[in-house]
């Protein structure tokens, strides 16, 4: 048995074109701070952009978890009727 993946035929309308991939990679270069900060006239490979994007998303996820833990600790040690608790509740209710 071969370890190669077999390609299934997809309708032409569902295929992503090379131009679309190039545009998406360019958007990621603009949105991901690490790539955008050091972006020069040098071209960055799509692979590098995707690696940096994955790393950025993992870091964001870790930060959200840390902030969630800190908020839970803060709320657990706070008087629920205090002004600070009311402010936190109002911030959490925002969209």
N, C-alpha and C positions, 0 to 999 in steps of 0.2 A: 504494500500500500504506500502511496506517495504522500509526503508531508505537505505537498503543495496544495494550496486552496484552489478549488475549482470556481471559476467565475460563472455566475449566473447572468444570463442576459437580462438587462433591464430595458424598459422602453426608453427611447431617446429622450422623451420629455422628463424623465426622472433622473437623468444623469447630470452630474455637476460638471460644468465645463471648466477648462483650464483657466479661462478668463475669470470665471466666478471665484475660483480658488484663489487666484492672484488678488482679486479685489478683497476677499475676506481676510487674507493674510495682511494686506495693506491696512485694513481697518484695525486688526489686532495690533499691528505695529504702532498705531496711533493711540490706542486705548490702554495698552499695558505700559505702565510707567517706566519700568526698567528698559524696555526696548525703545520707547519714545525718547527717553532722556539721553541715551547714547547714540541715537540714530543719526547717522551722518549720510553722506552721499554714497557710502558703501552699501552694497546690497546685503541683506541678511537672509539667510536661507529660510524657506518655509518651515523646515524641520526645527531650526533654532527658535523661530517665532512660536511654534506650537509648544516646544519644551518650556520656553519662558512663560507662555500663557498658562500652561498647566501648573507651573511652580507658583505663579501669581495667584491663581485660583485656590491652590492648597493653602497658601499663606493667608489669604482672605478668610478662608474657612476656619483656619486655626484662630485667627483674630476674633472672628464672630463667636467661636466657642469660648475663648478666654473672656471676652466682654460679657457673654451670657452668664458665665460662672461668677464673675465679679458682681454683676447686677443681682443675681440670685442671693449671693452672700450679703450684699448691701440691703436688699429687701428683707432678708431674714433677721437682720440686726436692727432694723429701723422700726420706730413706732408707726403703725399703719395709719394713725390719724394725724401725723405730723404734716407740716407744709411741704417738706422734702418728699415725702411719700406721695402726696397729691401731685407734685410736679412730675415725678417719675411716672405715675399712672397716666397723666395727661400726655406725656411724651410717648409712652407705649401705645396709646390709643390712636396716634396719628397714622395716616397711611404712608 
